[in-house]
Amino acid sequence: MLIRSRTLITLVLMLLAFASMAQTLGHNRSVQLWATVQSNPPQITLNWAPHANTTGFTIFRKLKGGTSWGSAIGTAASAATQFVDNSVSINTSYEYKVVRTTSNLGNGQGYVNAGIAVDMVEDRGKMVLLVDNTFSTSLATQLTQLQSDLEGDGWQVIRHDVSRTAPVTSVKALVVNAYNADPTKVNAVFIVGHVPVPMSGNLAPDGHGEHYGAWVADVYYGEMNGTWTDNSVNSATAQWTRNHNVPGDGKFDQSVIPTAVELAVGRVDFFNMPAFSQDETTLTANYLNKLHQWKVKQITAQDRAVIDDNFTGMADAFSQNGWRGFGPLVHPNNVVAGDYFTSMSSQSHLWSYGCGGGWWNNANGVGSTAQFASTYTRGIFTVLLGSYFGDWDFQDNFLRAALGSGTILANFWAGYPNWFFHHMGLGETIGYSTRLTQNNGNGHYEPANPEAGRIHVSLLGDPTCACVLWPRPPMCRPPVQRARPPRSRGPLHLRPV
């Protein structure tokens, strides 16, 4: 009886906590999911936070990596907070989608990847490691350690040291040659340093006409068999000449990724960051050192996430990337609204999200590159959105700055389009989530928006980073869930005046 009473009290407190939380548009577009499992009999239980004005839930399931959700496997009433799936097998990775309907707030979606006693991944495949040869000697120790850590995680490393002045086409040829030699095994590209940055398209995902033109496109290094041309776009109206794109200038025409992306690409690049007192070599060394410390559990993070939403009135509901995405990884009880820098300077967070009107080196209400340079931010995976800085190859860029601060290891620009990274709860890497998001041009994961499938979607950080690292405690998975760990549309902002 005491156990039941305590359970009831806990449930009441959870309901009160969720009811007291102001429901923003980001909440309305999200179902805050988590999963629990049992093996005898096999059963996966989906749980979700309650939400006002709900009229019902529809539940879909597919195997991980499946291309269709098919018909719904069940429904739940408006007051329900869970769904039990008894038609599951041991050692099978399932993806679930839960769609909430409401009387007047639109639909919300939630995703979780769950399985029972899922086998560990012994072999991650091969990675192409592209190193800016500026660092070949100065960072030899850190690069040797990186290669050892990658191999310990189950990767075979194919390393190429390249000139930062090489044509992007010659760098891409190194990746394509490695892929063509073993297409079933080569899965990722990790770029260290200012390896030539591809630019492509005639677009402005942030909605600003003066930023319309070519944007950074590291996805070029991960798309293996599509056609990239440089003969049709003729756009020179952007305020910055780096965004101008005319035939024959070395910038590609494509605004949409030509074909499905095969390789997960991530980059660490501290070129042209004078806001930091450390030079480019030192910043890169610091990153590689903390990456090693994360992989061997010398750095850890608390199972919590913070969301700093300064776009609460925008219908795109950008913060859904946090409210929907973080719950399956740290549990919805551990996802809170708060100030980005205040929260992360005082407590460690596995995940964080911040959005606000942006400029190249800041996001209103979130912070600035100078704050990243002066603050020890205690996070691991962070997500930022605002105008301009999503096009990250610019002096003192806010997105790149995060990697130079504290313990942060990965960052991406999420909202235009939305990102989907629930697979990290069952041991996948951030690179897997990057490639999945880049390939979501068909809207398989909802809600998508017109920026899905476009060339600007990219990851800053090591694409092999995961938040399930054994033997460290599982920080990024639903309770009881056994995962396979690795081994070891409108302008977002008017420029401030």
N, C-alpha and C positions, 0 to 999 in steps of 0.2 A: 504493500500500500504506500509506503514511504517513497519507493522508487517511482511509482506512478504519480504521486503528488509532485515530486521534484520534476518529473518529465512535463507535467501539466504547467507548472510554474514557468519552466524554461520556455515552453511553447508560447505562453501568454506574453512573456517578456519579449520574445522575438517578434510577435505580432504587433505589440505596442511600439517596438523600435521601428519596424518597417512603416507602420501607420503614421508615426510622427515625422518620418523623413519626407521633406518636401519633394513631391513628385514632379520633376522637371520633364521636358520633352525627351531628354535622354533616357529617363526611367520609362516613359510611355512607350518608347520604341524597343524596350528590352524586356526579356524574361530572365531574371537572375536565378540561374540554375546551379545545382550541384547534384552529384550522384553518390549513392552508396550501393555496395554490392554484397552479396553472400554467395557462397559456393555450393551449399547443400541445403535445399535444392538450389540450382543456379537461378539467380534473381538480381536484376538491376532496378533500383528504385530511383526515379527522377524526382527531385525536390525543387521547389521554387518559392521565392518570396511572394507574399500576397500583394495585390495591386488594386487600387480603387476602380470602380465602375466595370469590373471584369464581367463578361458574359459567358466565357467558356475558354477551353483550351483544346488544341488539336495536336496530337503527337505523331511524329514521323521518325522512322529509323532506317538506316542503311548501313552496310558494311563500310568501314573506313576506306575512303578513296572511291566509293561508288559514285557514279555520275548522275543518278536519279534518286529522288526521295520516294518515288512511287506513291502508293495509296497510304493514307494514315493508318497507323496501327492501333489508334485508340483516341478517345476524347476524355475530357474531364470537366466536371461542372464548375461553375463560376467560383464557388467557395473552396474548391480543391487546392491543395498545396503539394500534391505528389501524384505520381503515376508509377505503378509497379509493372515491370515487364518480366514475365515468367518464361517467355519463349526465347531464351538465350542459351548460349553454349559456353563452356569453359574455353579459355584461350582464343577468344574471338574479340576483335576490336570493333566496337559499334559506334556510330555517330547518331546522335539524337537531335531533332529539331522540335522545339515546342513553340507553337504559335498561340498567342493570347489575343482574343477579341475583346473589345470593350464597347460600351454603349456610346461613348462620344470622344474617346481619346485615340482612336486608331488602333492598329495592330502592333503587337510587340513580338519579337523573336528571341529565342535563346538556343544555344547550342552547347552540347557537351560530348566529349569522347570518353567512353567508358568500356571496361572489360573486366573479366574475372580471370585472375592468374594468367595474364597475357605474357607470352614468352619474351625474354629479354632479347634485344637486338645485338647480335654479336658482331655484325659487319655493317657499317654505315655506308660503305662504298668508297669511291675515290673522290678526292677534292683537288681542284687546281688552285694552288696558292700563288697568287700574283704579287710579287714584292717590288716596290719601288726601289731600284738599285742604288738610290741615294743612301739607303739604310743597310745595304748588304754587309758592310764592314762595321759601321757604328752600332748596329743592333744585332750583330751576329749571335750573341749569347741569347738574347730574347727570342730571336727567330728560331734558333735551335730548340729552345724550350717549347715554343709554340708547336713546332712540328712534332716533338715528342708527345705533347699533350693531345694533339689531334690523333696521333696514332693510338694513344691510350684510350681515346674515345671510340675507337673502331674505324678510323679513317685511314685510307692509304693516300699519301700526299704526293702530288705532282707539282713540284715547285719551278717557277720561272721568275727570274729577276729581270725586270724590264725598265727601259728608260722612260722617264716621265714626259719626254718629248716625242716618243714613238707615235705613229698613227694608230688610232683606235682599231683600225682594220687589222693591223699586224698583231696587236695584242689579242684581238678576237680570234685570229687564226690559230694561236697557241691553244686556246680553249677548245676550239672546234676540232683541232687535230687530236687532242686528248680524248674528246668525247667520241669522235668517229672510231678511234681505236678500241673503245670499250663502252659503247653507249648504254649498256645495262648497268654499268658500275659507276660511271662518273656522274655525280649528283650535285656537286656544289662548287662554288668559286668564292674564295676569300681573298679580298684585295687589301693589301697593307700599304698605305702611303698614297702619294699623289700619282698613282698609275693613271694614264690618260683617261679623262672623263668623257664618255660619249654624250652628245646632245642630239635631240631629235624633236621633230614635230612642229606644229603651229597651234599652240594651245595655251591656255591660262587657267589651270585648275583652281587657282585662288580667286578667279572672277575679275581680275584687274586688266583692263585693256592695255595699259602701258607695260604690262608684263607678258603680253601675248607674243609667242614665238617659240623658239626651241628651248626645252627644259632638259635638265640632267636626265640621263637614261641608262643607268647601270644595268638595267634589264637586258640591254643589248648583249652583254657578256653571258647571259643565261639562256637566250633564245637561239637555238642551234640551226634551224633549217628554214627560217622565213627569209623574205626578201627585204633588205634595207636599202633604200635608194637615196640619191642626193641630186635630184634633177627637176623637181617639180615645185616644191614650196619656195615662194619668193616673198618673204615677210621681213620688213625692216622698219616697222613702226614702233617697236618696243623702246622704252626709255633707255635701256641698257643694251649696248652693242653686242654683248655676249649672248643675248636672246635673239639677235637677228639671224635669219636663216634664209640663205639664197642658194641657188644651184651651184654646186661645185665647191662649197666652202668647207666640206668635211663634216657638216651637220646633216643628219638624216631627215627625210621627209615625214616619216611615220609618226602619227600622234597616237595610234592604236597599235598595240603589240601585234606583230604580223601573224604569228602562230603561237600555239601553246608553249609556255616557257618550260624548258627541261631542267635547268639547273638553278639552285638557290644561290643567290649572289648577295654578299654583304661586304661592306667597305669600312675601313678605319682610316681617316684622312684628316690631318691637322694642318694642311697647307694654308698659309695666309690667315693665321689666327692671332694677330698682335694683341688682342685683349688679354691674352694669357701671358704671364711673366715668363713661363717656360717656352723654349723654342720647340720647333716641330719635332725634332729628334727626341727630345725629352718627353714631350706629350705622348708620342707613339710608344716610347719605352714604358712610360707609366701605364698606358692602356694594356700593353702585352703583359706587364707584371701583374696587374690586378686580374686580368683574364686567367692567368695561371693560378692565382690565389683562389679564384672562384672555383676552378675545376678541381682543386685539391682540398676545398673546404676551409681554407685559411680565411676566406671572406664568406660570410653567410648573410641572410636577410630574414627578417620576420615575415610571417605569413600574412601580410596585409597589403592593402592598396589604397591610394588616395586619388581623388578626382577633383580637379580645379577647373570648373566649367564657367567660362566667362562669355559663353554664347547661348545662354539659357533660352533666349527668345527666338532663336533661328529654327525654322521648321526642319532643317536637315538633322537636327539633334545629334551633333557630333559626339557628345559625351557618351552616347550609347556604346561606343567602342570600349569604354571603360566599364559602364554598368552591365552590359551584356557579357563582355569578354573576361572580366576579372573574376566573377563569381565562381565559375567552374575551377579556377586555378588557386584561389585562396579562401573560398567560401564567402557568400554574400555578407555574412555578419562582419567580415573583416574588410569590407569595401566602404569607405566613407568619403564624404565631401569635405574638402579642406584646402588650405592655401598650399600651393605646390612647394615653395622653398621653405616655408616655416615647418611644414610637416616633415620634409625629407632631411632637413638639417638637424632635427631633434630626434627622429626615430627612423629606423631602417624600414624600408618598404620593398617588397619583391617587385611590385608593379606600381606605376603611377601614370596619370594622364593629365595634361593641361592644354586648354585651348583658349584663345582670345585673339582679338585683332592684332595682326602681326606686322612686323617689318623684318628686314634681313637679320637683325640681331636681337629681336625681342618678340614677346607676345604679351599684349596688355592684360594685366591682372595675373599673369603667370610669372614673368621675370625676363631677364636679359642675359646675353652672353657674358656681360661683366659679372653678373651674379654667379653664373656657373664657374667663372674663373676665380671668384673669391670665396665660394661656399663649398664645403665638403658635403655633397649631396649623397645621402645614404640610400641609394636605390640600385636596382639591377636592370630591370626592363622598364623603359619609360616611353611614353607616347606623347607627341606634341602636335598641335595644329594651329595655324594662323597664316595670314597672307605672306607671300614672298618667300619665307625661309624654307618652304618645302623644296624649292629650287636651290639645293644646298651648296653648290660650288661657288660661293661668294664670300668675300672677306668677313671674318668674325661671325659666320653663319650660326644662328641659334640652334639649329638641329645638330650640327656637328659638335657644337660646344658642349653638349651634354656628355659626350664620351670623354671629355677632358676633365670632368668633375667627379670627385668622390669615387664611388664604386660602380657608377653606371657603365653597363656593358653593351646595351643595344637601345636604339631609338628609331622611330619611324613616324611618318606624317600621316595620321589616320583621321578620316572623316570625309575626305574627297580623294579616294573612295573609302568606304568602311573596310576595316580589316577583320580577319577571322583567324583566331589563334587558339581555339579551344583544344586542339590536338596536343598542345604542350602539357595539358593535364595528364596525358598518358605517355609522357616521355619524349614527344617529338621536339624538334629544334625550332628556333625562331626562323631559320631559313625555310623550313617546310611551310610555315605559315606565310612567309613572304611569297613563295612561289604559288601557293594556293590562292592568295589574294590577287596576285598578278593575273592568274588564270580565271578570275571570276567575272570576266567580261560578259558571260551569259547570265549572270545573276543567280547562279545556282545557290549561293548563300545570300539570304535576304536580311535586311533591305540593302539592295545595291543602289547606286546612283549613277548619273551619266559619266562620272569619272572612272568607273570600273573598267578594267582592261586596258588602261592607257599607260603610256611609256614612262610616266614620272614616278610610278610606284617603286620604291626602293628601300633598302635596309641599310642603316648605318650600324656597324658592329659585326662581330663574328657570327656568321650564319649557323655555326654549329652549337651556339649557346642553347642550353636547355635549363629548365628549372626543376627537373628531376635528376639529381646527381647522387648516385649511391656511392659509398655508404652514408652520405649526408642525409639528414631527415628529409622525407618527401614533402617539399614545400609547395608543390604546384600541381596537386592532384586531389580529387575528392577523397573524403575519409574512407578508409578500408580498401580503397581501390588499389590493386596491385598493377604497377606499370612496368614497362620495359625501360630501364634507365640506360643511359650511355655508361660506358665504362668509367672510367677513372672516377540652288546653285547660286550665286550672287557673291559679290566681293566679301571676303572675310574681314576686311579692315580698310579704312581710309588712312593713308599715311599720317602719322602724328605731326603736328606742327610745333 
